[in-house]
């Protein structure tokens, strides 16, 4: 079974992009971590918005 491609998610508050392939090193999120696997307490590293402020990035 082939794993689905990594996706990108965008903060609707500030526009910050979370790239699943890159993760968030400063936030303790390892590269390859799927957005749905990020702990609910994680916040946008740029503006502090909560995880639910992110939408799938289509750009």
Buried (B, 14 or more C-beta within 10 A) or exposed (E): EEEEEBBBBBBEBEEBEBBBEBBBEEBEBEEEBEBEEBEEEBBBBEEEBEBEBBEEBEE
